[in-house]
Amino acid sequence: MPRRPSRTVLDRLRTPRAIPGFLKTASVCALMAGLLTPVSQVAAAAEVTAANDYCGNQCSDILPPGQNGNATLAQILLNQAFGTQPDHAGDQLGPYANLAKGYPTLTNATINTFFNDASFGVPSDQVASTVKPAGRGDVTIVRDKKTGVPHITGTTRYGTEFGAGYAAAEDRLWLMDVFRHVGRGQLTPFAGGDPSNQGLEQEFWRHAPYTEADLQAQIDNAVATNGERGRQALADVNAYIDGINAYIDASDSGRYFPGEYVLTGHKDSVTNAGTIERFKPTDLVALASVIGALFGSGGGGEVNNAISLLEAQEKYGVAEGTKVWESFRERNDPEAVVTVHDKSFPYASKPDDPQGEALPDAGSVAEEQLVHDRTGSAAGSAAATASTTATKTAMSSARRGMSNALVVSGEHTASGHPVAVFGPQTGYFAPQLLMLQEIQGPGLSARGASFAGLSMYVELGRGQDYSWSATTSGQDIIDTYAVELCQDDYHYLYRGTCTAMEKVEQKNAWKPTTADGTAAGSYTMRVWRTEYGPVSHRATVDGKKVAYTTLRSSFLHEADSIIGFQMLNDPDYVKGPQDFQNAVQHINYTFNWFYADSEHTAYYNSGDNPVRATGVDAEFPVWARPAYEWRNWNPTTNTAQYTPASAHPNSIDQDYYISWNNKQAKDYTTAPWGDGSVHRGNLLEDRVKKLVDAGGVTRASLVKAMADAGLADLRAEDVLPDLLKVVNSTPVTDSTAAAAVSRLQTWLTAGAKRTETSAGSKRYADADAIRILDAWWPLLVKAEFEPGLGSDLYTAMTDNLPIDESPSAAHGPTGSHAGSSFQYGWWSYVDKDIRAVLGESVQGPLAQKYCGGGSLSACRDLLISTLKEAAGKTAAQVYPGDEQCSAGDQWCADSIVQRELGGIKHGKISWQNRPTYQQVVEFTSHR
């Protein structure tokens, strides 16, 4: 039945545009009669039993904006013209948003005011519809009245997976289609040439420039190397795809397919001419490559690291420059918050005697050109800007990991059972990248969230008597090699032989459509691949011409993780924390995994961590020579020796676990910069530790801790007190500065939250203080560090780690209005430097004192000067406005927007820094 579709494309993943002009009143009314299609399904009084549910009605979840991610053309036009929503397209957005003001009075009894009941099954009086897809007798899809979530029950394995595919297409067909084209680097021909679409396909295709043969080989390898589970995975995928294609056929013949296919020119609304391309197994590998790139591939950035190191050495000399660089890098900062307490897991540590480094000659580095032969709109300035942004994002190690977890053992809870509040922070989209489902069949029993198009298994959720979730970890599984060129720019020395690089191209062309009016254009994306991975940069090293390449351990292995997810959904496999850890060891992406049942909690850090050659420093490029390759590396299969499971941070039944993409454990180096004394993980650590110390933790109290941290301004909570110590070290006599200090202190005393005066007011309490800090932070960081570092080194360091990530800033893969904030910034540097200037003890200090050259009085003068400048900035200057907000609208600048990936739009909600999909669980018993 027609569920909901979308709008232009990933419109606008970064910069949403206004409503297309054609979607206006008269045309809408004229089209309604001919386009409306019956959408009701047959209600049934059947009840899905839940005898296998051990959660005791204490499992909850939420995933905004809503389950229904498909819409017919009629529904899209009605939404664009009048704001009407298809059923279940937006009914989880309100409860999700309301927690921001409702959490202070939360109790266990009121949790499901803000979350859904995530129990197995559907009570008979809550059944909205029952469908046997394609008339099959071995699977039933029941949808509940409240949220429309599909509860898939099969009597055969094939039927169960067929139902999962059918339900996925029913809820997310357009989105799935979009992302299989993103993964193949073919988004613009499919959805339009808008610059944001150009940037998106460039970013991801650079990361995974696969041919069709590469995609198929990954499937073949996953099956061949995993025995019976591999064969079962392939059977599940084929059944799942059969279900997707059955829905495509049914919706096409019934003319209730997503309306975006009409708006983008793939279908004709009058004659029904045109086709919706059927899915095939390799599409799922393309989809997986996108998800892995977004959330599960830590590493990279070695060239940027080298450039900033060389700048430091140029300024200070080799020895002191290296010391300064290392102090900013914070590989193993003793003040960093960690997930695993009091245990060391050395990985990617600084070698005592580095070997094989291939640092570029100063000024010789050039990024490898990806886009060639631009024509039409592809040659414009907007397209060029999109390409520049995509390149910067793809080359950086600062991938927005997002996601958080709070898990407390039963020893510290009121019930004696563990409590967990956790989920992934995957951005905000309409429809959402994730989708909910319950799946029950032979060897399958789970409810939770999966990425659309990959929902043959629940990827994050709950089983019969256990629950699991993940956060992005970011340890380094990507290395940069310097291949020495020979003959010309497209041949390189491989183990002594001059070898041709492999050219892989994707030619794209587009023309205007109703949904995307971007003028016609075209270009060719071209990647040169070597045995050591795709070329990312060109440079010289000691005068020799080289190409820098990026080798990722999960490259050519995007499909491998399916085995781990299959295990997590298998109730006969996961019966306790050790089984959980064994399951997630089969996931080769870089994630932190968390587990809770009625008796135990557990943690494991996944990823294929390559064993590097002795002396190789993972921070910098190394020569592409056998002595510096990963141990036992096979270039044909891109396999190597990996660190054993015991070497990955792991734990069972620790008092509590927190994660907000912070450092996993002592001595475990992650690729992104910023794991220092101040990290957003501290916001969780401080609150959860306080709860644990007091004892009697409940689901409600843990949700409140998460929600409270989700409204906190990290800079204000953890850095502002020391800044004010310096400012107030002598009386502040300047009236402007004194007024600003007073406002900041008042806000700090009130809790330093970015929260509305009242629900729905769209105005912050302490708005002036928030405006002042937002304006002050970039000014004070620049004034504090640039004089000492010098402009060249300061700029290079900001390329490694941006100075700020406030809610209103545009950052990460989703741009502004993305919710997730305070992951990357210079708050740890400011914290350590200011404490050093104050004469306080600092573990792992910066190599020098920077604020005021180390003078307290000079530092104070600098802070007051920049504070006065910040206080004088108007709201319109601090929040200049964008396509979503007018200049000066502070609340709107922070607000969360459900980025339109299709035709249905939603209203803004107040800022929260929390998971998109979130579970609250407390199991009461065990099998």
ZIWOPE-V828042 format. One record per pair of residues at least 24 apart in sequence whose C-alpha atoms are under 6 Angstrom apart, sorted by the first residue. I is the first residue (numbers start at 1). GAP is how many residues later the second one is. If there is no record, write none. Layout:
# ZIWOPE-V828042
<<I | GAP> <I | GAP>>
This chain:
# ZIWOPE-V828042
<<1 | 38> <2 | 37> <2 | 254> <3 | 65> <3 | 67> <3 | 68> <3 | 168> <4 | 64> <4 | 65> <4 | 66> <4 | 67> <5 | 64> <5 | 65> <5 | 66> <5 | 253> <5 | 897> <5 | 898> <6 | 254> <6 | 895> <6 | 896> <6 | 897> <6 | 898> <7 | 894> <7 | 895> <7 | 896> <8 | 507> <8 | 508> <8 | 894> <9 | 182> <9 | 892> <9 | 893> <10 | 891> <11 | 889> <11 | 890> <12 | 888> <13 | 801> <13 | 886> <14 | 800> <14 | 801> <24 | 57> <28 | 49> <35 | 39> <36 | 38> <41 | 88> <42 | 87> <43 | 85> <43 | 86> <44 | 85> <44 | 86> <45 | 79> <46 | 78> <47 | 75> <47 | 76> <47 | 77> <48 | 73> <48 | 74> <49 | 72> <50 | 70> <50 | 71> <52 | 412> <53 | 411> <54 | 410> <54 | 411> <54 | 871> <55 | 868> <55 | 869> <56 | 868> <57 | 62> <58 | 863> <58 | 864> <59 | 59> <59 | 861> <59 | 862> <60 | 55> <60 | 56> <60 | 57> <60 | 58> <60 | 859> <60 | 860> <61 | 54> <61 | 55> <61 | 57> <61 | 857> <61 | 858> <62 | 53> <62 | 54> <62 | 855> <62 | 856> <63 | 854> <64 | 28> <64 | 29> <65 | 25> <65 | 27> <65 | 28> <66 | 24> <66 | 25> <66 | 26> <68 | 103> <69 | 102> <69 | 103> <69 | 362> <70 | 101> <70 | 102> <70 | 188> <71 | 187> <72 | 184> <72 | 186> <72 | 187> <73 | 186> <76 | 827> <76 | 828> <88 | 59> <101 | 658> <103 | 601> <107 | 593> <108 | 592> <149 | 288> <150 | 287> <151 | 286> <151 | 287> <152 | 286> <152 | 287> <153 | 287> <153 | 288> <154 | 287> <155 | 286> <157 | 285> <158 | 81> <160 | 281> <161 | 75> <161 | 78> <161 | 79> <162 | 77> <162 | 78> <162 | 81> <163 | 80> <164 | 292> <165 | 75> <165 | 76> <165 | 78> <165 | 79> <166 | 77> <166 | 78> <166 | 81> <169 | 75> <176 | 276> <176 | 277> <179 | 108> <180 | 103> <180 | 106> <180 | 107> <183 | 103> <183 | 104> <183 | 107> <184 | 102> <189 | 319> <189 | 320> <189 | 321> <192 | 318> <192 | 324> <193 | 317> <193 | 325> <194 | 324> <195 | 188> <195 | 191> <199 | 187> <199 | 188> <199 | 191> <203 | 187> <203 | 191> <215 | 67> <216 | 66> <218 | 339> <222 | 338> <245 | 33> <263 | 251> <263 | 252> <264 | 249> <264 | 251> <285 | 274> <289 | 269> <295 | 106> <295 | 177> <296 | 293> <296 | 294> <297 | 293> <298 | 176> <298 | 177> <298 | 178> <298 | 179> <299 | 98> <299 | 177> <299 | 178> <299 | 179> <299 | 372> <300 | 97> <300 | 178> <301 | 94> <301 | 95> <301 | 96> <302 | 317> <302 | 318> <302 | 319> <306 | 314> <308 | 488> <311 | 482> <324 | 523> <327 | 519> <327 | 520> <331 | 338> <332 | 335> <333 | 343> <333 | 511> <335 | 342> <336 | 339> <336 | 340> <336 | 341> <338 | 325> <338 | 326> <338 | 327> <339 | 318> <339 | 319> <339 | 320> <339 | 325> <340 | 325> <344 | 322> <344 | 323> <345 | 302> <345 | 304> <345 | 322> <345 | 323> <346 | 321> <346 | 322> <347 | 321> <347 | 322> <348 | 270> <348 | 321> <351 | 264> <353 | 262> <354 | 261> <354 | 262> <355 | 260> <355 | 261> <356 | 266> <356 | 267> <357 | 264> <357 | 265> <358 | 263> <358 | 264> <358 | 265> <360 | 180> <360 | 181> <361 | 179> <361 | 180> <364 | 175> <364 | 176> <365 | 173> <365 | 174> <366 | 171> <366 | 172> <367 | 170> <368 | 168> <368 | 169> <370 | 155> <370 | 156> <371 | 153> <371 | 154> <372 | 151> <372 | 152> <373 | 150> <373 | 151> <374 | 148> <374 | 149> <375 | 146> <375 | 147> <376 | 144> <376 | 145> <377 | 142> <377 | 144> <378 | 143> <378 | 144> <397 | 275> <398 | 274> <400 | 412> <401 | 71> <403 | 68> <403 | 257> <403 | 512> <404 | 67> <404 | 255> <404 | 256> <405 | 253> <405 | 254> <406 | 251> <406 | 252> <407 | 249> <407 | 250> <408 | 248> <409 | 246> <409 | 247> <412 | 280> <412 | 283> <412 | 284> <413 | 283> <413 | 284> <413 | 285> <414 | 282> <414 | 283> <414 | 284> <417 | 181> <417 | 182> <419 | 502> <419 | 503> <420 | 500> <420 | 501> <421 | 498> <421 | 499> <422 | 496> <422 | 497> <423 | 46> <423 | 492> <423 | 494> <423 | 495> <424 | 47> <424 | 491> <424 | 493> <425 | 490> <425 | 491> <426 | 490> <427 | 391> <428 | 470> <429 | 469> <429 | 470> <429 | 471> <430 | 468> <430 | 469> <430 | 470> <430 | 471> <443 | 127> <444 | 125> <444 | 126> <445 | 124> <446 | 123> <465 | 132> <465 | 461> <466 | 130> <466 | 131> <467 | 128> <467 | 129> <468 | 126> <468 | 127> <469 | 124> <469 | 125> <470 | 122> <470 | 123> <471 | 120> <471 | 121> <472 | 119> <472 | 189> <473 | 117> <473 | 118> <473 | 119> <473 | 188> <474 | 116> <474 | 196> <474 | 197> <475 | 195> <475 | 196> <476 | 194> <476 | 195> <477 | 75> <477 | 76> <477 | 132> <478 | 73> <478 | 74> <479 | 71> <479 | 72> <480 | 69> <480 | 70> <480 | 141> <481 | 67> <481 | 68> <481 | 140> <481 | 141> <481 | 142> <481 | 143> <482 | 64> <482 | 65> <482 | 66> <482 | 140> <482 | 141> <482 | 142> <483 | 63> <483 | 64> <483 | 141> <484 | 62> <485 | 60> <485 | 61> <501 | 27> <501 | 28> <501 | 29> <502 | 26> <502 | 27> <503 | 25> <531 | 104> <561 | 25> <561 | 26> <561 | 27> <577 | 25> <597 | 326> <598 | 325> <598 | 326> <598 | 327> <600 | 53> <601 | 51> <601 | 52> <602 | 49> <602 | 50> <602 | 51> <603 | 47> <603 | 48> <604 | 46> <605 | 43> <605 | 44> <608 | 34> <609 | 33> <609 | 34> <610 | 31> <610 | 32> <611 | 30> <611 | 31> <611 | 32> <676 | 152> <677 | 151> <678 | 150> <683 | 26> <710 | 202> <710 | 203> <710 | 204> <711 | 42> <711 | 43> <711 | 201> <712 | 41> <713 | 40> <716 | 36> <719 | 112> <726 | 134> <727 | 133> <737 | 131> <743 | 26> <744 | 25> <762 | 129> <763 | 128> <772 | 98> <772 | 99> <775 | 95> <775 | 103> <776 | 91> <776 | 94> <779 | 87> <780 | 86> <784 | 67> <785 | 65> <788 | 62> <807 | 87> <808 | 85> <808 | 86> <817 | 78> <817 | 79> <817 | 80> <818 | 78> <819 | 77> <819 | 92> <819 | 93> <819 | 94> <820 | 93>>
